[in-house]
Amino acid sequence: MNFQITSEQEYQAAYNKSVDQPEEFWNDIASNFHWREKWHTTLKWNFETPDVRWFDGAKLNITENCLDRHLEQRGNKIALIWEPNDPKERALRYTYRELYQNVNKMANILKNMGVKKGDRVCIYLPMIPELSFTVLACARIGAIHSVVFAGFSANSVADRINDSQCTVVVTSDGLNRGAKQIPVKSVVDEALEHCPSVEKVLVVDRLGWPVNIHTGRDFWYHEELKTVSDQCEPTIVEAEDPLFILYTSGSTGKPKGVVHSTAGYMVYAGYSFANVFQYKESDIYWCTADIGWITGHTYILYGPLLQGATSVMFEGVPTYPDPGRFWQVIDKHSVNIFYTAPTAIRSLMASGVDHVLAYSLHTLKTLGSVGEPINEEAWHWYHTHVGKGKCPVVDTWWQTETGGIMISALSGISELKPAHAGLPLPGIQPILVDGEGNEIQGNDVEGYLCIKFPWPSMIRTTYGDHERCRINYFATYKNLYFTGDGARREANGMYRIIGRVDDVINVSGHRFGTAEIENAINQNKKVIESAVIGYPHDIKGQGIYAYVILGDLEANNNNQTRDEIIESVVEHIGRIAKPDKIQFVSGLPKTRSGKIMRRILRKVAEGELSSLGDTSTLLDPTIVDEIIAGRLT
């Protein structure tokens, strides 16, 4: 890890070099990894097209860097600690050698199922060790993994399978989530009624439940294990070959398949993990995210394994069997670095401090926050009660599309300020622009957050629709990557993220397009039209507020209708996207051209009734008064 920064002076020197000599800067970092062939061109880029290529000419396999290269010196070191949902169930530990063997076995199973380099594999699994085996096995054989969070509905799973034309699905009989046990294979069965591309399904036995096995299509993982070797030669890929697709909601109804390439993602994942968390060889690191999201990809699996770290993987939820579970796990496994979401912190705050005080937490040295900006109250609670006032809190800003942390303090090195992400990592060049795309210079300013120079782990395309990638991220402001966030740059140059400026709602760190939720609501036959916005929520960061027009006015304020609408959202997207508030209205505030004025709906939901602006130009100004009168608080 010759690229780890250890002081403020080193940070400044590294940052200056990354701006003045970016290619040389990234060459130095990339040289820390194992390559079958080195690159001939460090970077070629064009943000208008867009077309970004890093380390052209290089050949590699990322799993050689995650596993093989550690075997000689770290073969007996614990790579993965799996903590089950039920604290009475035994935790599992895998050394680097054991993880290597399990990945190879899974890779051979997938090969036996016909998976080849470039094929897409949908992984719909709970947080069990086989999820990590499968992700890495796909990378081992050059297949492209598409992990779908095991909470999405059959329709959502089918959409994602069909968009990327997956040929194989890896799933389980069911999953544990707190006090609940939830069927998983049945969701896949329902989804596959509409997925002609899928040829084989591999089923992991987690709960011992009977499931429908379709002869010739479905296979039990434990049966297939008996037929394969624990050795699998890695498939060598090109630097820009896709590593994975991860679907994220956008401002239109159809989820976007964000594509990340192999070499650039690898280099940035390892580099950012080592620096933000200041990882040391003996540290036990725990990221509480699900691998169904980008945080789990980069900071449970790839980042830690690239650095030879010990990473904890958790099946459960923070409040089961009680709100002290996180702290119990930290003490149990002597966790040094803990990375979680503001949503989790706020929910545990609401349970009182006694659940924290019952545990020592003396091994902790770094705390992290991810998913959305952390509010000051939660930051102080986290720092004081969990970190005992001695652990730096790194408040990390990044996105599915960025692949890794972009703006953050470096633990123990950088200045900390509650609710501020901090300074950009060396190699990242953020700027603020006004509505016309002009750069806003100096400090103590606000604007739209953009990045003006490429970084290795950035999005390459949206699967099967490159134009959508261009429009979403590169067309708003010329020659800039637009993050979709507003931000403030303080007097000391630190960044504070203000929040989304487009039609995306961030619920507990999970992003949903308003159009996606509206489409699900509109599936209900009683619904004529709907408009969805995000509003501040004490626990989730943003809640979902739906304004709904019904064809049958008698159904207004009918709890049964509300329940039906919620069920529609759960069916089409998943329970995590269900509206918190549903207000029935006779109309929506629209311009004369028919555009819904979401700004007004957002202000009403937030209770900012004195700053609605001029409503006289609306098609029907009186509708605003009606919406205000019926506002749900």
N, C-alpha and C positions, 0 to 999 in steps of 0.2 A: 504493500500500500504506500508506494512512494508519493502518491498524490494527496495524502492527508495533510490538511492545513492545521497548524497547531498554535497559531497566535494571530492577533490582529494584524501585526506587521506582515506575516505571511499571507493573510487574506488579502490585504491591499496590494501586495506585490503580484499575487496570483490574479487578482481581478484586473489589474492594469495590463498584465501580459495577455489575458484572455480577450481584451478589447483591442490591444495594439497588434498582437500576433496570434489571432485565434486558431489558425491551423497548427501552428507550432505548439500552442497550449494543449490542444486536444490530442496531437500526436504523442506528447509526453505522457498523457493520462492513458491513452489506448495502449501504449507500449507495456503497461503492467499486466495485460491480459495475454492469453495463449491464442495464437493464430496459426492456422495451417499454412496460410500464405499471407504476407503483409500487403497492404494497400499501395496502390501507385498514385492515387489522388485522394487527398484528405477530404475535400469538400467541393461540391458543385451545387450552386443554388440559384433559384429564380422564384421569388415570392409571387410573381404575377400569374404564373402558369397553374398552380405552383409545382415546382420540381426541386426536391432537395435530396441530395445523395451524399452520404458520409462513407469514407473508407472504401471507395471504389477499388475493386481488384482484390480485396481481401477475401479469404475463405476461412471458415470457422465452423464450429458447432458450439452453441452457448453452453450446453451441458458439460462439455469438457472443461469449461471455466467454472461451472457451478459444482462439479463433482470430481471428474477424473484428476484434475491437477492437485486436488487436496489429498488424494488417497495416500501418498507416500508419507506426508508429515501429519496429516489430520485424519487418517483413516479411522482411528478409534475415537475421535472427538465427536461429541453429540452434535448433529446437524439440525435435527428437528425433534422438538418435544411436543407431543400431542396431548392436550388436556381435554378430557371428555366433558360432555354436558353435565353428567352426574358426577359430583365430587367423590362418590363412593366407588365409581368405576376406576380401574387402574389407568394411570397415564402411561403413554408409550413413548419410548425414546429410540431414535434411530441414529446410529453413527453415520458418518459420511460414507463408510463402506456399505453399510446396510441400506442407506438411501439409494446409493448407486446401484445396488443389486435389485432393489425393488423397482426402480425406474427402468432398468434394463428388462426386467420381466414384463412390465406393462408395455414397454415398447415392442417386445416380441409378440405379445398378445395382439396388439394393434396391427402389426405387420401380418400376422396370421389372418386377420380379418380383412386384409386387402388394402390397408392404409399405406399410401405412398407419399413421397415428397410432394408438397404442395397441396395435398388433400386437406379438407377442413374437417375437424372433429369437434362436435358440440359436447361440452362437459357440463352436465347438470347434476352436480353432486353437492351434498352438505359438506361441512368443514370436517372432513375425516382424512386420514393420511393418504388414502387412495386418490383424493383430489390432487394433492401435490405430486404423487407418482405420475398421474395421467398428464398433467400440464407439462412436466419435464420429459415424459416419454414422447409426447408429440414433438417437442423440440429436438429430442434425441434422433428421431427419424425424419426430421425435416417437414413434418406435418404442421398445419397451422391450427392452433387451438382457439376455440371460441367458448370461453367459460360464461355460462348463464347462471346468475344468482338463483339458488334453489328456493325461490319464494315467488318467482314469476309464474304467471298463469300459463295454461296450455297454449292459449292464443299467442302470448308473448314468446314462448319457446318456439312455436311453429314459425312465427315471423322471422326470428333470428336464424333458425335452421334454413329456411327457404331463401333468405337473403344471401347467405354464403354457401348454399348448396352443400351442406354437410353430408358426408356419406356414412358416418358412424356417430352414435351417441353413447356416451358413458354416463350411467346414472346409478341410483341405488334403489333398494326396495322402499325405504322411508328415511326420515331424519328425526333427530331430537332437537327441539327448540324450547328450552326452559321446561315447563311442566307438560308440554305437548309433544306428541309423536305424530308426524305428518306424512302421508303417503307421497312418494316422489315418482315411482315407476308409473303409477296410474296417470299422472300428469303427462308424462312422456308418451304413454300409449294414446292418450287423447290427442296430443299434439301431432303424433305421427300419422294420424288419419289424413292429415293434409300436407305431408312431407314426402313426396315421391323419391327424393334424392337419397334418403336414408336406407342403407342396405343392412346394417348390423347394429345391434344394441348390446352393450356390455353392462351387466347389472352387478353392483356390489351389494353383498348381504350385510346391512348394518343392523337391522332390527329383528331379523329372523322372521319376517312377515312373508306369507305366501303371495306370489304375484303371478300375473298372466305371463307365461313364457310362449312367445310366438316361435314355433319350431322353424329353424333355418334362419331366423332373424335375431333372436335373443339368446344370450349366453351368460352363464354365471361366471363372475370373475374368479371365484375360488376353484371352480372346475378347470378353467383355462390355465390357471397358475400351474397345475400339475403337468402341463404339456410343454412348458417353455424353460429356456436356459436363463441364468442370471447374467449372461454376457450379451451385449449388443453393440456392434460397431457403430459409432455415430455417423450419421449422414452429414457430409460436408456441404455447407450452403454458401451462397454469395452474401456479401455484407448487406445488400439491400433486399435480400429475400425476406418476405414477411415472416415474423415470428408468431404474432397472434392478432386476432380481431377481437375488439371489445366494444359491445354495443352501449351507446349512451344516448339519452333522449336529447332531441333538439327542439327547435321552435316549430317544426312541422310534426305531423302525427307519426311518421315512420322513424324508428330509431336509426341512428347512424352507426355503421360498423367502422369504428376507428381502427386503422391499420398501423401497427408498429413494426419496424424493420428489425433485423436481428442485431447487427453490429452496433449501430448507434444506440439502441435501447440498452444493450449490454453495458457499454462503456459508461453511459450516464447513470444507470441504476447502481452500479458498483461505486462509482465516484460520489454520487449524492448521498448514498447510505453511509459511507465511511465518514464523510465530512459533517453532515448535519447532526448525526448522532454521536460523532467522535467515538466510533466503535473501537474497542480494544479487544485483543485476542481472547481474553477469558470472560468477556461479557455475556450475559444471558439477555437476549433481546425479545420483546413481545410487542407485536402489533396486533390489535384486537379486531382488525377489519376482516371482512369476508373476502376470499379469493375471487368471488364473483365480481368484485369491483377492482379498479386499477390499483388502489392502495394495497390490496392483498397480493396482486401480481408482483408489484415492484418492491414492496417492503415487508412481505412475509416470505416470499420465495426468492425471486431473482437477486435483489440487492444483497440480502444477508448471505445467501449461498455463494455469490460471487466473491465475497470477502471471507469465506470460511467461518462464518458466524454460527452461533447456536440460536435458532429461531423457534419461538413458541407459537403453536397453532391451536386455537381455542374453538371447540365445537359449540359452546353454550352462549348464554346471554348474561349481561352484567347483573341482573337482578334475581338469578336463580341459583341455588334455592333461597337466597336472600340477597339484599343489596350489598353485602360484603364480599361477594364472589371474586371480583377483580382483585381485591386486596388479599384474599385468601390464596389466590393463585400466585400472586407476586411473592408472598412469603414462602409458599410451598416450593417454588422453583428458583428462589433467590434471584428474581429478575432485577437487572440493573438499568435497563432502558425500556420505558413503557410509552407506547404510542397509541392514542385512542382519539375518539371524536368528541367535540363539544356537546353533542346530543347526549352521549353517555354520561359525560361529566355532570351536565345539568340534571339529568334524571336521578343520578346518585346524590347530588346535592339535596334534592327534594326529599330524599329518604333520611336525611339527618347525618350528622358527623359521627355518631356513635359507631356506625358500621365501619368507618375508617379507623377510628381510634382503637378498635379491637385488635388491630394488626400492627406489627412492628414497622414494616416497609423500610427497614434500615439498609437494605441492599440497593435501593433505588439511587441512581445518580443523574439520570436525565429523564425528563418528561416531554412528551410530544403531543401535539394537537393537529388534527387533520379533518378535512371534509368541508369546512366552512370557517369563516373568521370566528374566533372565540371571543365572547363578550368579557368585559373586565371583571365582572363579579365571578364568573366561572373560572377565569384565569387565576384570580387571587385565591379562590377556594382550592383549586387544584394545586397551586404552588404551596399554600400554607398547610393544608391538611394531608395531602398525599405526598408532596415533596418535602414536608417539614421545614419549608423555608430555605432549603439548601440545594434543591435540584433546579437547574435551569429548565424553563419551559420553552421549547422550540415550537412556535406557531407557524406551521408550514403552509404555504400557498402553492398550489399546483392544480392540474386538471388531468382528466383521462387523456386528453389530447397532447399534453406536454410529456407524458410518460414518467416524469419524476419531479421531485421538489424543485421549485424555481426560485422562490423568495422565502428566506427563513434565517433565523439566527443559527449560528453554529454553536452547539452545546458547550458552555464553559468558556467560549471565546468572545462571542458577540455581545453587544449591549442588548438588554431585554427591555421591552416596554409592553405592558399588558395590551392585548387586542391589536398589536402591530405584528405583521409578518416579519418585518425587518428589512435586511439588505438582500439584494440578489446574490445567488451563488456565482462565483467566478465562472465565466462562460455564458452567463445570461445577461442580455442587454435590454432591460425594460425601459419604456418611455411612456409618458402621458401625452395624449393628444386632445385637441378640442373636437367639436362636432364636425369640423371641416378636415380633420386629419392633420392639422398643424401641430408640431411638437410644442409642448408647454415647457419652457425652460425653468430652471431654478427650483427652489424648494418652497414649502408652504403653499402648495398648489394642488388642485384636484383636476382629474380628467379621466379619459378612457384609457385603460391599461393595454398597451400593445408591446410586442417584442420586435425589435428591428433587425436582429441578426439570428440566423439559425443555430440550433443546438442539436446534439446528436439524437436525442430520444423524441424529437417532435413527430407529430402525426405525419404520415406520408400520403395517405389518401383516405377516403371513405369507401369501403369495399363495394366495387361494382359501380361507383358513381363519383368519379373524380371531380366532376363539375360541382357537386354538392359540397365537397371539401373546399373548393376554391371560393364558392359563394359564402359559406359559413365562416371561414377563418381568414381569407386573404383578399376578399373583394371590398370589404367595408372601407378600409384605408389603404391607399396605394403603397405597395412594397412593405407592408407590415403584417404581422400575425396579430389579429385582434382577439383578445381573450374573452370578450363579452362581459368583462367586469369593469366597474368604476373603481378608482383608487385615489388615495391622497398620499402625496410625498411630503413628509414632515420636514421641519427645519434641519434636522440632522441627516436627511436623506433616506430615512426609514420609510417603508411603504405600509400603508394601512388599507386593506381591501374593504371597499364600501359594499360591494355586492353586485349581483347580476343586473345588467341593463337590458337584457332581451327577455323573451317569453319562456324562460326556464325557471323552474321552481326547485330550490335545493332543500329537500326534506331529509333531515338527519344525515346530510352528506350525500344523499342519493338524488341525482338530477332527473327531473321529469319535464318534458315539454308540455306546455299548456294545451297545445293542440292534441297531443297524445291522450291526455286525460279527458278533454272535451269529447274526443271521438268515442271514448269508452262510455261516457255518460250518455251520449246521443244514441247509443245502441238501444237504450230503453225506449219502448214504443210510445210512452207517454210524453217523452221529451221532444220539444220542438227545436230548441236551441239552448246552448249553454256557453258560459264564459268562465274561465278559471283563472285565478290569480294566487300569488303567494302572499301571505301576511305574516308578521312577526309572531313567532310561537316560542314560549318560554323554554320548552324542552327541545323541540325539533329544529329550532332555528327559523324555519319557515313552515307554516301550516298551509293547507290547501283549502281555499274558499271558493265554492262554486255558486254561481248565479244561474238559475235554471228556469227556462220558460216551458210550461207544460201545455199540452193541447187540451187536457181535461182540467179546467180550473178548479173543479171540485176536489181534485187530488192535492191542491195546494195545502201546505202545512200538514200533510198527512204523513205520519211517521212511517207508514208502510211504504209509501212512495220513496221516501228517503232511503229506507233500507234496500229497496230494489235498485236504486241508483248506485248505492255503495257496492252492492253485489255485482253490478255490471262492471264497475271499475276493477273490483277484485278479480273477476273472471277474465277481463281483457288485459290487465296489466299485472295485478298482484295486490296483496293486502297493504303493502307499503305505500301505495299511491292513493288510498281511499281518502275522499274529502273529509276534512275536519268539520266544515260548516257547509250546509246547503241551504241557500236562500232562494225561495221561489219568487219569481218576479214576472210581471206581465210584459216586460220589454227590457232591452239593453240600451245603454247610451251609445248611439251611433252617429257618425258623421253623415252628411247627406250622400256621401259616396258609399255608405254601408260599412265603414270600418268601425269596429267596436273600440270605444275609448277605454282601454284597460287602465290607463292612468287614473281615471275617475273611479273605476271599480276598486282599484288598489287603495286609493285615498279613503274611500268609504269603509272598506274593510279594516283599515288601520285607524279609523276614527279621526282622521285629519280633515274634518268637514269644512274648516275655514279656508282651506287652500285648494279647493277644487278647480279654480280657474273659471274662465268664461264658458258657461254651458249654453249660452244663447244660440250658438251656431249649430247645436245638435239637431238631428232630425226631429226629435221630440224632447225638448228640455224638461218637460214635466216628469219624465220617467226617472230622473235623478232624485227628485223629491220622494217619489214612491220607494226607491231603493234605499234611501236614507232612513225613511220611516220604518222599513222592515229589517234594518240592519241587525245582524246577529252579533251579540257581544259575548 
